[in-house]
Amino acid sequence: MPGTQPSGRSEGGQATLAELGHRVAARRTELGLSLASVAEAVGVHHSTLSRLERGQQDLGASHLPMLAQALDISVADLFPST
């Protein structure tokens, strides 16, 4: 199907996921936090967070507030402004 990635996400959705991952990784690194410590705070396995940072896995909406809190930012700051 044109415009759809193998994962079933649209190209735009894949770009947003990649941007989310980049923002999470950059902020985590800026704060000097480990994957394991942020993953524990969010309630996911460190490999899940690693895949998120690489834009390979989405994180459920219920985890976003915990992720934002662990990174000391707002949920809105996780996503690009339009």
PDB file of N, CA, C and O in Angstrom:
ATOM      1  N   MET A   1       0.843  -1.181   0.000  1.00  0.00           N
ATOM      2  CA  MET A   1       0.000   0.000   0.000  1.00  0.00           C
ATOM      3  C   MET A   1       0.887   1.241   0.000  1.00  0.00           C
ATOM      4  O   MET A   1       1.761   1.351   0.859  1.00  0.00           O
ATOM      5  N   PRO A   2       0.700   2.172  -0.919  1.00  0.00           N
ATOM      6  CA  PRO A   2       1.534   3.376  -0.970  1.00  0.00           C
ATOM      7  C   PRO A   2       1.386   4.214   0.292  1.00  0.00           C
ATOM      8  O   PRO A   2       0.288   4.380   0.823  1.00  0.00           O
ATOM      9  N   GLY A   3       2.518   4.740   0.761  1.00  0.00           N
ATOM     10  CA  GLY A   3       2.501   5.623   1.919  1.00  0.00           C
ATOM     11  C   GLY A   3       2.416   4.906   3.244  1.00  0.00           C
ATOM     12  O   GLY A   3       2.251   5.537   4.288  1.00  0.00           O
ATOM     13  N   THR A   4       2.528   3.576   3.211  1.00  0.00           N
ATOM     14  CA  THR A   4       2.452   2.821   4.453  1.00  0.00           C
ATOM     15  C   THR A   4       3.745   2.060   4.664  1.00  0.00           C
ATOM     16  O   THR A   4       4.258   1.425   3.742  1.00  0.00           O
ATOM     17  N   GLN A   5       4.264   2.122   5.858  1.00  0.00           N
ATOM     18  CA  GLN A   5       5.466   1.395   6.221  1.00  0.00           C
ATOM     19  C   GLN A   5       5.098  -0.056   6.500  1.00  0.00           C
ATOM     20  O   GLN A   5       3.925  -0.354   6.725  1.00  0.00           O
ATOM     21  N   PRO A   6       6.086  -0.984   6.492  1.00  0.00           N
ATOM     22  CA  PRO A   6       5.798  -2.382   6.782  1.00  0.00           C
ATOM     23  C   PRO A   6       5.116  -2.588   8.124  1.00  0.00           C
ATOM     24  O   PRO A   6       4.365  -3.551   8.280  1.00  0.00           O
ATOM     25  N   SER A   7       5.345  -1.740   9.072  1.00  0.00           N
ATOM     26  CA  SER A   7       4.745  -1.875  10.390  1.00  0.00           C
ATOM     27  C   SER A   7       3.262  -1.518  10.377  1.00  0.00           C
ATOM     28  O   SER A   7       2.567  -1.719  11.373  1.00  0.00           O
ATOM     29  N   GLY A   8       2.776  -0.992   9.260  1.00  0.00           N
ATOM     30  CA  GLY A   8       1.390  -0.571   9.180  1.00  0.00           C
ATOM     31  C   GLY A   8       1.212   0.904   9.495  1.00  0.00           C
ATOM     32  O   GLY A   8       0.106   1.427   9.363  1.00  0.00           O
ATOM     33  N   ARG A   9       2.268   1.584   9.908  1.00  0.00           N
ATOM     34  CA  ARG A   9       2.191   3.019  10.195  1.00  0.00           C
ATOM     35  C   ARG A   9       2.364   3.793   8.897  1.00  0.00           C
ATOM     36  O   ARG A   9       3.083   3.361   7.996  1.00  0.00           O
ATOM     37  N   SER A  10       1.705   4.927   8.809  1.00  0.00           N
ATOM     38  CA  SER A  10       1.898   5.787   7.656  1.00  0.00           C
ATOM     39  C   SER A  10       3.276   6.421   7.737  1.00  0.00           C
ATOM     40  O   SER A  10       3.895   6.432   8.800  1.00  0.00           O
ATOM     41  N   GLU A  11       3.757   6.946   6.623  1.00  0.00           N
ATOM     42  CA  GLU A  11       5.067   7.592   6.610  1.00  0.00           C
ATOM     43  C   GLU A  11       5.113   8.748   7.594  1.00  0.00           C
ATOM     44  O   GLU A  11       6.133   8.957   8.252  1.00  0.00           O
ATOM     45  N   GLY A  12       4.022   9.504   7.706  1.00  0.00           N
ATOM     46  CA  GLY A  12       3.959  10.610   8.653  1.00  0.00           C
ATOM     47  C   GLY A  12       4.015  10.115  10.082  1.00  0.00           C
ATOM     48  O   GLY A  12       4.680  10.716  10.925  1.00  0.00           O
ATOM     49  N   GLY A  13       3.321   9.021  10.360  1.00  0.00           N
ATOM     50  CA  GLY A  13       3.341   8.431  11.698  1.00  0.00           C
ATOM     51  C   GLY A  13       4.721   7.921  12.054  1.00  0.00           C
ATOM     52  O   GLY A  13       5.156   8.042  13.199  1.00  0.00           O
ATOM     53  N   GLN A  14       5.416   7.350  11.077  1.00  0.00           N
ATOM     54  CA  GLN A  14       6.773   6.855  11.302  1.00  0.00           C
ATOM     55  C   GLN A  14       7.712   8.019  11.613  1.00  0.00           C
ATOM     56  O   GLN A  14       8.584   7.904  12.474  1.00  0.00           O
ATOM     57  N   ALA A  15       7.532   9.146  10.908  1.00  0.00           N
ATOM     58  CA  ALA A  15       8.367  10.322  11.154  1.00  0.00           C
ATOM     59  C   ALA A  15       8.122  10.866  12.557  1.00  0.00           C
ATOM     60  O   ALA A  15       9.065  11.255  13.246  1.00  0.00           O
ATOM     61  N   THR A  16       6.858  10.894  12.981  1.00  0.00           N
ATOM     62  CA  THR A  16       6.533  11.375  14.320  1.00  0.00           C
ATOM     63  C   THR A  16       7.132  10.463  15.377  1.00  0.00           C
ATOM     64  O   THR A  16       7.638  10.937  16.394  1.00  0.00           O
ATOM     65  N   LEU A  17       7.077   9.159  15.144  1.00  0.00           N
ATOM     66  CA  LEU A  17       7.655   8.194  16.077  1.00  0.00           C
ATOM     67  C   LEU A  17       9.171   8.378  16.164  1.00  0.00           C
ATOM     68  O   LEU A  17       9.744   8.323  17.252  1.00  0.00           O
ATOM     69  N   ALA A  18       9.809   8.593  15.031  1.00  0.00           N
ATOM     70  CA  ALA A  18      11.257   8.819  15.018  1.00  0.00           C
ATOM     71  C   ALA A  18      11.605  10.109  15.765  1.00  0.00           C
ATOM     72  O   ALA A  18      12.591  10.152  16.501  1.00  0.00           O
ATOM     73  N   GLU A  19      10.801  11.157  15.577  1.00  0.00           N
ATOM     74  CA  GLU A  19      11.041  12.427  16.264  1.00  0.00           C
ATOM     75  C   GLU A  19      10.843  12.271  17.767  1.00  0.00           C
ATOM     76  O   GLU A  19      11.623  12.806  18.555  1.00  0.00           O
ATOM     77  N   LEU A  20       9.810  11.545  18.166  1.00  0.00           N
ATOM     78  CA  LEU A  20       9.588  11.274  19.583  1.00  0.00           C
ATOM     79  C   LEU A  20      10.797  10.560  20.173  1.00  0.00           C
ATOM     80  O   LEU A  20      11.296  10.935  21.234  1.00  0.00           O
ATOM     81  N   GLY A  21      11.258   9.538  19.484  1.00  0.00           N
ATOM     82  CA  GLY A  21      12.420   8.791  19.962  1.00  0.00           C
ATOM     83  C   GLY A  21      13.651   9.666  20.100  1.00  0.00           C
ATOM     84  O   GLY A  21      14.397   9.560  21.074  1.00  0.00           O
ATOM     85  N   HIS A  22      13.857  10.530  19.118  1.00  0.00           N
ATOM     86  CA  HIS A  22      15.012  11.431  19.156  1.00  0.00           C
ATOM     87  C   HIS A  22      14.911  12.379  20.348  1.00  0.00           C
ATOM     88  O   HIS A  22      15.901  12.610  21.043  1.00  0.00           O
ATOM     89  N   ARG A  23      13.741  12.919  20.584  1.00  0.00           N
ATOM     90  CA  ARG A  23      13.551  13.850  21.704  1.00  0.00           C
ATOM     91  C   ARG A  23      13.777  13.157  23.043  1.00  0.00           C
ATOM     92  O   ARG A  23      14.404  13.713  23.944  1.00  0.00           O
ATOM     93  N   VAL A  24      13.257  11.933  23.164  1.00  0.00           N
ATOM     94  CA  VAL A  24      13.430  11.181  24.409  1.00  0.00           C
ATOM     95  C   VAL A  24      14.911  10.900  24.649  1.00  0.00           C
ATOM     96  O   VAL A  24      15.418  11.128  25.748  1.00  0.00           O
ATOM     97  N   ALA A  25      15.600  10.410  23.632  1.00  0.00           N
ATOM     98  CA  ALA A  25      17.017  10.083  23.778  1.00  0.00           C
ATOM     99  C   ALA A  25      17.843  11.327  24.109  1.00  0.00           C
ATOM    100  O   ALA A  25      18.722  11.284  24.969  1.00  0.00           O
ATOM    101  N   ALA A  26      17.557  12.425  23.425  1.00  0.00           N
ATOM    102  CA  ALA A  26      18.315  13.654  23.654  1.00  0.00           C
ATOM    103  C   ALA A  26      18.105  14.170  25.079  1.00  0.00           C
ATOM    104  O   ALA A  26      19.058  14.564  25.752  1.00  0.00           O
ATOM    105  N   ARG A  27      16.865  14.163  25.524  1.00  0.00           N
ATOM    106  CA  ARG A  27      16.575  14.673  26.873  1.00  0.00           C
ATOM    107  C   ARG A  27      17.161  13.758  27.936  1.00  0.00           C
ATOM    108  O   ARG A  27      17.711  14.231  28.931  1.00  0.00           O
ATOM    109  N   ARG A  28      17.045  12.440  27.729  1.00  0.00           N
ATOM    110  CA  ARG A  28      17.596  11.490  28.693  1.00  0.00           C
ATOM    111  C   ARG A  28      19.104  11.672  28.813  1.00  0.00           C
ATOM    112  O   ARG A  28      19.653  11.663  29.915  1.00  0.00           O
ATOM    113  N   THR A  29      19.765  11.838  27.678  1.00  0.00           N
ATOM    114  CA  THR A  29      21.216  12.038  27.666  1.00  0.00           C
ATOM    115  C   THR A  29      21.579  13.370  28.318  1.00  0.00           C
ATOM    116  O   THR A  29      22.539  13.454  29.084  1.00  0.00           O
ATOM    117  N   GLU A  30      20.806  14.405  28.008  1.00  0.00           N
ATOM    118  CA  GLU A  30      21.032  15.733  28.593  1.00  0.00           C
ATOM    119  C   GLU A  30      20.985  15.679  30.125  1.00  0.00           C
ATOM    120  O   GLU A  30      21.755  16.353  30.810  1.00  0.00           O
ATOM    121  N   LEU A  31      20.076  14.871  30.636  1.00  0.00           N
ATOM    122  CA  LEU A  31      19.930  14.747  32.095  1.00  0.00           C
ATOM    123  C   LEU A  31      20.900  13.736  32.702  1.00  0.00           C
ATOM    124  O   LEU A  31      20.985  13.616  33.925  1.00  0.00           O
ATOM    125  N   GLY A  32      21.624  13.018  31.867  1.00  0.00           N
ATOM    126  CA  GLY A  32      22.574  12.022  32.358  1.00  0.00           C
ATOM    127  C   GLY A  32      21.902  10.793  32.940  1.00  0.00           C
ATOM    128  O   GLY A  32      22.439  10.153  33.844  1.00  0.00           O
ATOM    129  N   LEU A  33      20.721  10.462  32.419  1.00  0.00           N
ATOM    130  CA  LEU A  33      19.968   9.326  32.935  1.00  0.00           C
ATOM    131  C   LEU A  33      20.226   8.083  32.085  1.00  0.00           C
ATOM    132  O   LEU A  33      20.431   8.183  30.876  1.00  0.00           O
ATOM    133  N   SER A  34      20.215   6.930  32.716  1.00  0.00           N
ATOM    134  CA  SER A  34      20.394   5.683  31.985  1.00  0.00           C
ATOM    135  C   SER A  34      19.065   5.218  31.406  1.00  0.00           C
ATOM    136  O   SER A  34      17.996   5.611  31.873  1.00  0.00           O
ATOM    137  N   LEU A  35      19.150   4.373  30.380  1.00  0.00           N
ATOM    138  CA  LEU A  35      17.956   3.750  29.826  1.00  0.00           C
ATOM    139  C   LEU A  35      17.203   3.012  30.922  1.00  0.00           C
ATOM    140  O   LEU A  35      15.982   3.119  31.031  1.00  0.00           O
ATOM    141  N   ALA A  36      17.933   2.272  31.720  1.00  0.00           N
ATOM    142  CA  ALA A  36      17.310   1.453  32.768  1.00  0.00           C
ATOM    143  C   ALA A  36      16.554   2.303  33.784  1.00  0.00           C
ATOM    144  O   ALA A  36      15.458   1.933  34.203  1.00  0.00           O
ATOM    145  N   SER A  37      17.125   3.434  34.182  1.00  0.00           N
ATOM    146  CA  SER A  37      16.461   4.251  35.204  1.00  0.00           C
ATOM    147  C   SER A  37      15.191   4.898  34.672  1.00  0.00           C
ATOM    148  O   SER A  37      14.189   4.977  35.383  1.00  0.00           O
ATOM    149  N   VAL A  38      15.226   5.360  33.429  1.00  0.00           N
ATOM    150  CA  VAL A  38      14.033   5.966  32.838  1.00  0.00           C
ATOM    151  C   VAL A  38      12.987   4.885  32.583  1.00  0.00           C
ATOM    152  O   VAL A  38      11.805   5.087  32.862  1.00  0.00           O
ATOM    153  N   ALA A  39      13.411   3.749  32.061  1.00  0.00           N
ATOM    154  CA  ALA A  39      12.476   2.650  31.804  1.00  0.00           C
ATOM    155  C   ALA A  39      11.781   2.215  33.090  1.00  0.00           C
ATOM    156  O   ALA A  39      10.577   1.962  33.089  1.00  0.00           O
ATOM    157  N   GLU A  40      12.518   2.129  34.163  1.00  0.00           N
ATOM    158  CA  GLU A  40      11.933   1.731  35.443  1.00  0.00           C
ATOM    159  C   GLU A  40      10.899   2.763  35.902  1.00  0.00           C
ATOM    160  O   GLU A  40       9.827   2.400  36.386  1.00  0.00           O
ATOM    161  N   ALA A  41      11.223   4.036  35.749  1.00  0.00           N
ATOM    162  CA  ALA A  41      10.296   5.096  36.152  1.00  0.00           C
ATOM    163  C   ALA A  41       9.009   5.063  35.325  1.00  0.00           C
ATOM    164  O   ALA A  41       7.933   5.408  35.814  1.00  0.00           O
ATOM    165  N   VAL A  42       9.138   4.646  34.073  1.00  0.00           N
ATOM    166  CA  VAL A  42       7.989   4.612  33.167  1.00  0.00           C
ATOM    167  C   VAL A  42       7.200   3.311  33.325  1.00  0.00           C
ATOM    168  O   VAL A  42       6.008   3.251  33.023  1.00  0.00           O
ATOM    169  N   GLY A  43       7.880   2.283  33.797  1.00  0.00           N
ATOM    170  CA  GLY A  43       7.220   0.988  33.959  1.00  0.00           C
ATOM    171  C   GLY A  43       7.304   0.100  32.734  1.00  0.00           C
ATOM    172  O   GLY A  43       6.418  -0.718  32.487  1.00  0.00           O
ATOM    173  N   VAL A  44       8.381   0.265  31.962  1.00  0.00           N
ATOM    174  CA  VAL A  44       8.604  -0.578  30.788  1.00  0.00           C
ATOM    175  C   VAL A  44      10.006  -1.180  30.875  1.00  0.00           C
ATOM    176  O   VAL A  44      10.840  -0.721  31.655  1.00  0.00           O
ATOM    177  N   HIS A  45      10.253  -2.200  30.075  1.00  0.00           N
ATOM    178  CA  HIS A  45      11.574  -2.821  30.022  1.00  0.00           C
ATOM    179  C   HIS A  45      12.538  -1.878  29.296  1.00  0.00           C
ATOM    180  O   HIS A  45      12.129  -1.126  28.411  1.00  0.00           O
ATOM    181  N   HIS A  46      13.809  -1.922  29.671  1.00  0.00           N
ATOM    182  CA  HIS A  46      14.790  -1.015  29.039  1.00  0.00           C
ATOM    183  C   HIS A  46      14.886  -1.248  27.540  1.00  0.00           C
ATOM    184  O   HIS A  46      15.182  -0.312  26.797  1.00  0.00           O
ATOM    185  N   SER A  47      14.644  -2.476  27.072  1.00  0.00           N
ATOM    186  CA  SER A  47      14.692  -2.718  25.626  1.00  0.00           C
ATOM    187  C   SER A  47      13.533  -2.021  24.909  1.00  0.00           C
ATOM    188  O   SER A  47      13.676  -1.614  23.756  1.00  0.00           O
ATOM    189  N   THR A  48      12.404  -1.883  25.572  1.00  0.00           N
ATOM    190  CA  THR A  48      11.263  -1.154  25.005  1.00  0.00           C
ATOM    191  C   THR A  48      11.621   0.316  24.829  1.00  0.00           C
ATOM    192  O   THR A  48      11.346   0.910  23.786  1.00  0.00           O
ATOM    193  N   LEU A  49      12.233   0.896  25.853  1.00  0.00           N
ATOM    194  CA  LEU A  49      12.637   2.296  25.765  1.00  0.00           C
ATOM    195  C   LEU A  49      13.705   2.482  24.687  1.00  0.00           C
ATOM    196  O   LEU A  49      13.693   3.479  23.965  1.00  0.00           O
ATOM    197  N   SER A  50      14.606   1.545  24.581  1.00  0.00           N
ATOM    198  CA  SER A  50      15.643   1.616  23.552  1.00  0.00           C
ATOM    199  C   SER A  50      15.023   1.598  22.154  1.00  0.00           C
ATOM    200  O   SER A  50      15.419   2.378  21.288  1.00  0.00           O
ATOM    201  N   ARG A  51      14.060   0.715  21.935  1.00  0.00           N
ATOM    202  CA  ARG A  51      13.389   0.670  20.629  1.00  0.00           C
ATOM    203  C   ARG A  51      12.610   1.956  20.375  1.00  0.00           C
ATOM    204  O   ARG A  51      12.560   2.433  19.241  1.00  0.00           O
ATOM    205  N   LEU A  52      12.006   2.520  21.408  1.00  0.00           N
ATOM    206  CA  LEU A  52      11.317   3.801  21.264  1.00  0.00           C
ATOM    207  C   LEU A  52      12.299   4.875  20.810  1.00  0.00           C
ATOM    208  O   LEU A  52      12.013   5.633  19.883  1.00  0.00           O
ATOM    209  N   GLU A  53      13.447   4.938  21.461  1.00  0.00           N
ATOM    210  CA  GLU A  53      14.448   5.958  21.117  1.00  0.00           C
ATOM    211  C   GLU A  53      14.946   5.804  19.683  1.00  0.00           C
ATOM    212  O   GLU A  53      15.349   6.789  19.063  1.00  0.00           O
ATOM    213  N   ARG A  54      14.925   4.602  19.155  1.00  0.00           N
ATOM    214  CA  ARG A  54      15.357   4.362  17.766  1.00  0.00           C
ATOM    215  C   ARG A  54      14.212   4.503  16.774  1.00  0.00           C
ATOM    216  O   ARG A  54      14.402   4.302  15.575  1.00  0.00           O
ATOM    217  N   GLY A  55      13.016   4.850  17.266  1.00  0.00           N
ATOM    218  CA  GLY A  55      11.869   5.023  16.388  1.00  0.00           C
ATOM    219  C   GLY A  55      11.296   3.719  15.887  1.00  0.00           C
ATOM    220  O   GLY A  55      10.619   3.695  14.859  1.00  0.00           O
ATOM    221  N   GLN A  56      11.556   2.628  16.598  1.00  0.00           N
ATOM    222  CA  GLN A  56      11.115   1.310  16.164  1.00  0.00           C
ATOM    223  C   GLN A  56       9.899   0.796  16.923  1.00  0.00           C
ATOM    224  O   GLN A  56       9.309  -0.209  16.526  1.00  0.00           O
ATOM    225  N   GLN A  57       9.522   1.450  17.985  1.00  0.00           N
ATOM    226  CA  GLN A  57       8.380   1.001  18.772  1.00  0.00           C
ATOM    227  C   GLN A  57       7.658   2.192  19.360  1.00  0.00           C
ATOM    228  O   GLN A  57       8.270   3.161  19.809  1.00  0.00           O
ATOM    229  N   ASP A  58       6.349   2.094  19.344  1.00  0.00           N
ATOM    230  CA  ASP A  58       5.521   3.117  19.946  1.00  0.00           C
ATOM    231  C   ASP A  58       5.352   2.798  21.431  1.00  0.00           C
ATOM    232  O   ASP A  58       5.531   1.655  21.851  1.00  0.00           O
ATOM    233  N   LEU A  59       5.017   3.783  22.197  1.00  0.00           N
ATOM    234  CA  LEU A  59       4.769   3.613  23.621  1.00  0.00           C
ATOM    235  C   LEU A  59       3.307   3.973  23.848  1.00  0.00           C
ATOM    236  O   LEU A  59       2.840   4.990  23.337  1.00  0.00           O
ATOM    237  N   GLY A  60       2.598   3.180  24.583  1.00  0.00           N
ATOM    238  CA  GLY A  60       1.186   3.452  24.820  1.00  0.00           C
ATOM    239  C   GLY A  60       0.975   4.823  25.436  1.00  0.00           C
ATOM    240  O   GLY A  60       1.808   5.319  26.194  1.00  0.00           O
ATOM    241  N   ALA A  61      -0.145   5.418  25.098  1.00  0.00           N
ATOM    242  CA  ALA A  61      -0.460   6.756  25.598  1.00  0.00           C
ATOM    243  C   ALA A  61      -0.469   6.816  27.122  1.00  0.00           C
ATOM    244  O   ALA A  61      -0.173   7.860  27.702  1.00  0.00           O
ATOM    245  N   SER A  62      -0.804   5.717  27.765  1.00  0.00           N
ATOM    246  CA  SER A  62      -0.849   5.713  29.232  1.00  0.00           C
ATOM    247  C   SER A  62       0.538   5.877  29.852  1.00  0.00           C
ATOM    248  O   SER A  62       0.651   6.253  31.018  1.00  0.00           O
ATOM    249  N   HIS A  63       1.596   5.599  29.084  1.00  0.00           N
ATOM    250  CA  HIS A  63       2.958   5.737  29.595  1.00  0.00           C
ATOM    251  C   HIS A  63       3.542   7.131  29.377  1.00  0.00           C
ATOM    252  O   HIS A  63       4.547   7.486  29.992  1.00  0.00           O
ATOM    253  N   LEU A  64       2.918   7.919  28.506  1.00  0.00           N
ATOM    254  CA  LEU A  64       3.492   9.228  28.172  1.00  0.00           C
ATOM    255  C   LEU A  64       3.621  10.169  29.371  1.00  0.00           C
ATOM    256  O   LEU A  64       4.659  10.819  29.496  1.00  0.00           O
ATOM    257  N   PRO A  65       2.632  10.279  30.258  1.00  0.00           N
ATOM    258  CA  PRO A  65       2.816  11.153  31.419  1.00  0.00           C
ATOM    259  C   PRO A  65       3.989  10.727  32.308  1.00  0.00           C
ATOM    260  O   PRO A  65       4.719  11.570  32.829  1.00  0.00           O
ATOM    261  N   MET A  66       4.163   9.414  32.475  1.00  0.00           N
ATOM    262  CA  MET A  66       5.276   8.921  33.300  1.00  0.00           C
ATOM    263  C   MET A  66       6.618   9.188  32.616  1.00  0.00           C
ATOM    264  O   MET A  66       7.607   9.509  33.275  1.00  0.00           O
ATOM    265  N   LEU A  67       6.641   9.052  31.286  1.00  0.00           N
ATOM    266  CA  LEU A  67       7.863   9.332  30.536  1.00  0.00           C
ATOM    267  C   LEU A  67       8.223  10.807  30.655  1.00  0.00           C
ATOM    268  O   LEU A  67       9.376  11.153  30.914  1.00  0.00           O
ATOM    269  N   ALA A  68       7.238  11.666  30.467  1.00  0.00           N
ATOM    270  CA  ALA A  68       7.482  13.107  30.579  1.00  0.00           C
ATOM    271  C   ALA A  68       7.968  13.469  31.981  1.00  0.00           C
ATOM    272  O   ALA A  68       8.891  14.270  32.133  1.00  0.00           O
ATOM    273  N   GLN A  69       7.354  12.884  32.997  1.00  0.00           N
ATOM    274  CA  GLN A  69       7.767  13.165  34.374  1.00  0.00           C
ATOM    275  C   GLN A  69       9.210  12.702  34.612  1.00  0.00           C
ATOM    276  O   GLN A  69       9.991  13.409  35.248  1.00  0.00           O
ATOM    277  N   ALA A  70       9.558  11.528  34.107  1.00  0.00           N
ATOM    278  CA  ALA A  70      10.928  11.010  34.282  1.00  0.00           C
ATOM    279  C   ALA A  70      11.952  11.919  33.617  1.00  0.00           C
ATOM    280  O   ALA A  70      13.090  12.027  34.074  1.00  0.00           O
ATOM    281  N   LEU A  71      11.537  12.575  32.527  1.00  0.00           N
ATOM    282  CA  LEU A  71      12.436  13.457  31.779  1.00  0.00           C
ATOM    283  C   LEU A  71      12.290  14.922  32.182  1.00  0.00           C
ATOM    284  O   LEU A  71      12.944  15.795  31.612  1.00  0.00           O
ATOM    285  N   ASP A  72      11.429  15.189  33.167  1.00  0.00           N
ATOM    286  CA  ASP A  72      11.198  16.534  33.690  1.00  0.00           C
ATOM    287  C   ASP A  72      10.776  17.519  32.600  1.00  0.00           C
ATOM    288  O   ASP A  72      11.281  18.639  32.515  1.00  0.00           O
ATOM    289  N   ILE A  73       9.834  17.065  31.770  1.00  0.00           N
ATOM    290  CA  ILE A  73       9.262  17.904  30.721  1.00  0.00           C
ATOM    291  C   ILE A  73       7.760  17.639  30.665  1.00  0.00           C
ATOM    292  O   ILE A  73       7.261  16.744  31.347  1.00  0.00           O
ATOM    293  N   SER A  74       7.041  18.411  29.858  1.00  0.00           N
ATOM    294  CA  SER A  74       5.610  18.173  29.684  1.00  0.00           C
ATOM    295  C   SER A  74       5.405  17.135  28.578  1.00  0.00           C
ATOM    296  O   SER A  74       6.292  16.907  27.756  1.00  0.00           O
ATOM    297  N   VAL A  75       4.240  16.519  28.570  1.00  0.00           N
ATOM    298  CA  VAL A  75       3.912  15.574  27.502  1.00  0.00           C
ATOM    299  C   VAL A  75       3.982  16.285  26.148  1.00  0.00           C
ATOM    300  O   VAL A  75       4.458  15.706  25.172  1.00  0.00           O
ATOM    301  N   ALA A  76       3.519  17.513  26.082  1.00  0.00           N
ATOM    302  CA  ALA A  76       3.552  18.270  24.826  1.00  0.00           C
ATOM    303  C   ALA A  76       4.978  18.436  24.303  1.00  0.00           C
ATOM    304  O   ALA A  76       5.195  18.464  23.091  1.00  0.00           O
ATOM    305  N   ASP A  77       5.952  18.547  25.212  1.00  0.00           N
ATOM    306  CA  ASP A  77       7.341  18.717  24.798  1.00  0.00           C
ATOM    307  C   ASP A  77       7.904  17.473  24.121  1.00  0.00           C
ATOM    308  O   ASP A  77       8.950  17.544  23.475  1.00  0.00           O
ATOM    309  N   LEU A  78       7.228  16.335  24.257  1.00  0.00           N
ATOM    310  CA  LEU A  78       7.685  15.100  23.621  1.00  0.00           C
ATOM    311  C   LEU A  78       7.432  15.107  22.116  1.00  0.00           C
ATOM    312  O   LEU A  78       8.054  14.346  21.376  1.00  0.00           O
ATOM    313  N   PHE A  79       6.518  15.968  21.664  1.00  0.00           N
ATOM    314  CA  PHE A  79       6.100  15.960  20.257  1.00  0.00           C
ATOM    315  C   PHE A  79       6.455  17.272  19.579  1.00  0.00           C
ATOM    316  O   PHE A  79       6.483  18.326  20.214  1.00  0.00           O
ATOM    317  N   PRO A  80       6.727  17.194  18.271  1.00  0.00           N
ATOM    318  CA  PRO A  80       7.031  18.419  17.524  1.00  0.00           C
ATOM    319  C   PRO A  80       5.811  19.322  17.461  1.00  0.00           C
ATOM    320  O   PRO A  80       4.679  18.847  17.368  1.00  0.00           O
ATOM    321  N   SER A  81       6.047  20.614  17.512  1.00  0.00           N
ATOM    322  CA  SER A  81       4.932  21.558  17.381  1.00  0.00           C
ATOM    323  C   SER A  81       4.547  21.643  15.916  1.00  0.00           C
ATOM    324  O   SER A  81       5.375  21.455  15.026  1.00  0.00           O
ATOM    325  N   THR A  82       3.275  21.931  15.683  1.00  0.00           N
ATOM    326  CA  THR A  82       2.788  21.986  14.297  1.00  0.00           C
ATOM    327  C   THR A  82       2.587  23.399  13.846  1.00  0.00           C
ATOM    328  O   THR A  82       2.181  23.632  12.707  1.00  0.00           O
TER     329      THR A  82
END
